[in-house]
Amino acid sequence: MASKLDIQKLDSAFKSRPDIVQDIQKAADSPSRVKLFNEIANFVYEQIGDQPSGSSLKRRRVDIEPSQNGNGPNTTASSTIEDVASENILLEIKDISVSIPQRKKFELVFTPKHIYARVPSQTTPAPGIVFAWKDIEYAFYLPVPEKSQVQHNYILFPRNSYSLTKTGTPAEDPLVFTVSAGAPKPGSIGGPNASAASAVSDSYTTLFNWALNKCLQAAGNNVQIVVADPSKFHSKVRQPHRPKEPAVHVKAFRGSKDGYLFFLENGILWGFKKPLLFIPLDKIAAISYTSVLQRTFNMVVEVFTGENGDDEATEEFEFSMLDQEDYGGINESYVARHGLQDRSMADQRKAKRELAENAKGKKDANGAEEDANGQNGDDGMTELERAQLEAEQQLQDDEDEDEEDYDPGSEGESEGSGTSSEEDDDDDNDAAEDDEMDEEDDGLGDED
């Protein structure tokens, strides 16, 4: 019977979990426990240790797709789950709520080459939730809208996880997970770097910012985590659940899906329903405002679809039902500040609007007749401001028509009868007052 632990076998069986080996060494304080741990190590070793071709576990794969541009230094070959699981674990953070690609609580595992999600008690990554550090193109830290308790989402976009064409389908989902404003629970951080992580674990935010930045930098990826800055953009709509805190998002629909727009320093992000969409700032050709109503308007973002951003080919993404209160912030704090082109009065939109106005035979918002070509000149107003003036003019026209069509009818006759009756009453009162005055005069005459 073995009197000591078979460290070599333990290391081979749990090579992806050195923390387990350390815990076993601490717990092996009696011959019976040493025997038990050695038996466990032998069993695990037989299952996965020296069976590269026969084990069904070895044949299970996770597709870590290479970068779609094919030219960058971050293009990598596909790896198996076991390849990723065999990497040295740097850090483990338990009980993290992942919403995309799967909605479930996982352990997030950091290795030198990857970040992946793992089901508790499992030693291999969850299929489809493995991301190479050097493939991450964008990283965000954004508040979760409409939550009474403060929560934030981390969003990691690999290069092939978003598409700027309507017909294109992302090759994979980004990684989206949620953290609370508090500190991690005791025992929720593991791995060789747990001690170093504890020094920055005042909150989940400080912990993940530190861990993500360290791993990205170590992989040679200079991606920075982008946050929403309320001093540069915030919604004018008051949040009922946290009224003193400005919202950095704007409610908007994309098709039939409701979501939120974030106007960030490096682009516009719509989330948090699949598929998420991120439009980099350098891909935005123009922004237009359409379907302007009394309380809402639509925003159309025209994007370049060329590889280098200078191709003339473009596509449009429309976001609907934005609140009118947010127009000023979007147009002034974002569109104008970033020098984006406002194509609300672009030729094709202008032509459509003029055709509609000509069909109705109306005057323009300033009350001036359009010329023979349907042109009313450029008065410097945006389409939203022009539409508001038109709505006011239409309301005034409707009120004028109501007044012109007004017919008193029988009600007027009734009012006239009422007026005559009042005049008769006044005449009777005047006559009574005259009689009283006559009586007083008669009395005075008698005294004389």
Protein Blocks (a to p, Z undefined) as FASTA:
>chain_A
ZZbdcfklmmmmmmmlmmlmmmmmmmmmcfklmmmmmmmmmmmmmmmmmmmklpmklmpc
cdddddfklmamkbccdddfklmmmpccfbdcehiacfbfbdcdddddddfkbccdddeh
iabdcehiaccfklpmbdcddddehifbdcdddddddfklccfbfkbccfbdcddddddf
bdcdehiagcjklmmmmmmmmbmklmmmmmmmmmmmmnopabdcddddfkloccfbdcfk
lmmbccfbdcddehjbccdddddfkbccddfbdcdddddfklpmbdcdehiafkbccddd
dddfbfnopafbdcddddehiafklmmmmmmmmmmmnopacfklgmklmmmmmmmmmmno
pacfkopacdfkopgbjehiafklmmmmmmmmmmmmmmmmmmmmpcfklmlmmmmmmmmm
mmmmmmmmmmmmmmmmmmmmmmmmmmZZ
